[in-house]
Amino acid sequence: MQTHGEMPRSLVIDLWGSATLRTGGEEIAQGLSLMGCRPTWDPATGRVTGMEVLPPAVMGRPRVDVTWRISGLFRDLFPAQIALIDAAVKLVAARDEDEAENPLAAARRAANGDTLARIFGNAPGAYGAGVEDLLGGDANQDEMGADIRGHVARLRRRGRRGRGPGRARLPAAWPTATCFSI
């Protein structure tokens, strides 16, 4: 924001199991905050029980369309957090807000109400990105590009209980999304 003077409209957050254990889930909280969500807590146990979607007027800024890339270890260790992220995505996508305020809802409307995949990870039992296997020592740029597109095509949509219905369409925002790892 300091460089360009405005909030990003979309970005990708990469969630790793070991980093999430170290930070206590700060990267999840950051992504949910960018989406305009706040956790609801059970006062008796101190556990997160759901998500509250804040109105844009309270946030003072537009929502960010966050796509989540999860590692295999994150998938295995944090199925409850994946379900919470998935719930937040659905709540934000379902809101009737202007495109300038909510790019995720605008993307859902453009998809004719289809469910939008925003959580991606490896298939159950698979770990690591697999990039090392794709990058042979003598691979040229064209072959690498095709291999990486193949890898992205193998990503699976994640959702409730950490399972998805199979192959997923990538969000339209991906080609222009800001990618960073927390």
C-alpha positions, -999 to 999 in steps of 0.1 A, spaced: 0 0 0 29 24 7 43 18 -28 11 21 -48 -12 41 -25 -41 17 -25 -52 -17 -12 -48 -47 -35 -80 -60 -50 -68 -96 -48 -39 -116 -34 -28 -151 -26 -18 -162 9 3 -193 11 -4 -213 43 22 -237 56 16 -260 86 48 -254 104 46 -216 100 10 -216 113 21 -236 143 48 -210 150 26 -180 145 -5 -193 161 -25 -186 129 -16 -149 125 -15 -154 87 -50 -167 87 -62 -138 108 -45 -114 84 -62 -129 54 -96 -130 71 -91 -93 82 -83 -84 45 -116 -101 35 -134 -80 62 -141 -109 85 -138 -111 123 -140 -144 143 -168 -150 167 -157 -166 200 -172 -190 225 -166 -171 258 -166 -203 278 -139 -220 259 -121 -192 240 -125 -211 208 -135 -196 174 -170 -208 165 -177 -188 134 -172 -157 113 -187 -123 113 -186 -102 81 -180 -65 89 -198 -39 68 -175 -19 45 -183 13 64 -169 -2 96 -137 -14 78 -131 19 61 -118 2 30 -128 -23 3 -126 -60 8 -97 -80 -7 -104 -111 -27 -81 -136 -9 -72 -169 -25 -56 -194 -1 -29 -219 -11 -25 -246 16 3 -271 20 -3 -308 26 8 -305 63 -16 -275 68 -44 -296 52 -37 -324 76 -32 -304 108 -59 -277 104 -91 -290 89 -112 -268 113 -94 -237 101 -99 -247 65 -136 -250 73 -136 -215 89 -118 -200 59 -143 -217 36 -172 -204 56 -158 -168 55 -153 -171 17 -189 -181 13 -202 -154 36 -183 -127 18 -192 -140 -17 -229 -140 -8 -230 -104 2 -249 -79 -19 -222 -52 -22 -208 -31 -49 -180 -44 -71 -157 -17 -58 -163 -27 -22 -164 -65 -26 -145 -81 -56 -153 -116 -44 -190 -110 -45 -186 -94 -79 -167 -125 -91 -195 -148 -78 -221 -127 -97 -200 -129 -129 -198 -167 -124 -236 -168 -124 -237 -177 -87 -214 -207 -90 -193 -216 -60 -159 -199 -63 -129 -219 -54 -106 -199 -31 -87 -226 -12 -63 -247 -31 -40 -275 -20 -26 -309 -29 -47 -340 -31 -49 -360 2 -16 -379 8 4 -355 -13 30 -332 2 52 -304 -11 47 -284 -42 63 -309 -65 82 -282 -83 115 -300 -79 102 -329 -99 90 -305 -126 123 -286 -130 147 -309 -147 183 -298 -149 180 -291 -187 144 -279 -190 139 -249 -212 116 -221 -205 87 -233 -227 88 -268 -211 89 -253 -176 59 -231 -183 39 -261 -195 50 -281 -165 40 -254 -141 6 -250 -158 2 -287 -154 10 -285 -117 -15 -256 -112 -41 -277 -131 -36 -305 -106 -43 -284 -76 -75 -293 -58 -101 -271 -44 -103 -275 -6 -134 -268 14 -153 -281 44 -136 -310 61 -105 -304 39 -120 -321 9 -130 -308 -25 -150 -321 -54 -120 -326 -76 -104 -303 -101 -111 -266 -97 -113 -236 -119 -87 -210 -109 -100 -176 -99 -99 -151 -127 -79 -129 -103 -49 -152 -103 -31 -139 -133 -30 -104 -116 -30 -114 -80 -3 -102 -57 15 -133 -43 34 -134 -10 42 -158 17 37 -148 53 
